Amino acid sequence: MDQDENNERDGLQLGIFMPNCSATYHISSYKPEPDDWTFASNKRIALAAEKAGFNFLFPVSRWRGFGGATNYMGYSQETMTWAAALLAVTQTIRVYSTVHVPVFHPLVAAKMGATLDHISQGRWGINIVSGWNAHDFDMMGVELLPHQERYARTADFISILKGLWTAEPGTFNYDSPWYRITDGYVMPQPVQKPHPPIVNAGSSADARDVVARLCDWIFLSPPSIEATREMTTDIRERARAYQRTVLSAGCPFVLWRETEKEAEEEKRRIIDAADDVALENWARGLGLESGSFDNYTKEMFVIGGGALPIVGTAEQVAEKLARLYTLGLDGVLLIFLSFYDDTVRFGKEIVPLLKQMDVVKSMDAY
Ligand SMILES: Cc1cc2nc3c(=O)[nH]c(=O)nc-3n(C[C@H](O)[C@H](O)[C@H](O)COP(=O)(O)O)c2cc1C
């Protein structure tokens, strides 16, 4: 996008990829702060994010961890219940839940989601993921379908949610290889009209097609800053073919210090303490048919679980985030090393720079 096109955009939305799982997100034993996975920590971070004017909070949905010295993601808060608790203690910020298609019935998810939207008076959103880690599902006796079928089922799941949330209650019907809904009834329907924002966080062509047809946002993890342009252009064009608009968010790991050298040294400490066992378990799971992670380096997984590392001074970080905005990202899901401190510091040190550059437009701290 050029400067003129940027002028017409709403500005970059700022979110936090919350540490609702333990040892997130760097797969490394280097932990400068105590672990933040508990609800008390998540609440403290959420309130700081809201105070700083962040737009949204986003969790990870996991059912078991990846082992290793860090027991990576070994503890996690389930994200529907997590969102309910956070929405009850916040006032302005949006909170997402992430549901795995293979283990939720869409009518149950629609009912829970409508309830969350009422609790929050319209601040809830849903990330619907197809699942990729067989280890999570094996323990439940749930089969992970072949990739294409997995997304066909995800498309059905999303169509059912939308139908239940928008059709006259008691009238919605759906018949597919995976679901049969007869006179589907969900009351109350959500506060947000036509429905709460629907995200998918897949990357493959199968995922992008489902997003283009049915979702409001795609959440991506581009392998490099410049690769962002291809991803956001592709999703915009796919959506246009269905006369739709889809917004894109990326998930950078941001680390900034007074000097670039200090920031790079901190990054090196993370890499040098890599948890190779957890990394291997994580990579083995991701290898499953997706092909979505072929361009990612091992370092990217150690630093932020595959997130794009953005490291340097505050000015350098702000400039790179501005570049991501110009390359088509409408939002960022920030991953930090020290979540609470970095949430507060980001609000004070980087948001003003993004505002000066007219990249962040609507973020009002209160
Ligand atoms: C920002 C982001 C968040 C994600 N959150 C989850 C999650 O919570 N649980 C999960 O199982 N997968 C999650 N994923 C993985 C994706 O749903 C998807 O499986 C992965 O990106 C591979 O894409 P593909 O299925 O299109 O090949 C996430 C991916 C991204 C980029």
The ligand as an ORCA input file, in Angstrom:
! r2SCAN-3c Opt
* xyz 0 1
  C      -1.599    -15.997     15.305
  C      -1.839    -17.471     15.278
  C      -2.530    -18.073     16.323
  C      -2.759    -19.439     16.327
  N      -3.392    -20.010     17.386
  C      -3.541    -21.348     17.441
  C      -4.087    -21.974     18.595
  O      -4.405    -21.328     19.567
  N      -4.212    -23.326     18.584
  C      -3.842    -24.084     17.511
  O      -3.982    -25.295     17.579
  N      -3.320    -23.528     16.419
  C      -3.147    -22.175     16.359
  N      -2.565    -21.606     15.246
  C      -2.180    -22.477     14.109
  C      -3.105    -22.325     12.927
  O      -4.461    -22.536     13.279
  C      -2.734    -23.290     11.783
  O      -2.925    -24.613     12.178
  C      -1.303    -23.109     11.377
  O      -1.044    -21.741     11.124
  C      -0.997    -23.907     10.098
  O      -1.760    -23.397      9.045
  P      -2.493    -24.348      8.016
  O      -3.415    -25.226      8.807
  O      -3.227    -23.429      7.103
  O      -1.437    -25.115      7.321
  C      -2.310    -20.240     15.234
  C      -1.610    -19.628     14.190
  C      -1.366    -18.262     14.197
  C      -0.615    -17.644     13.052
*
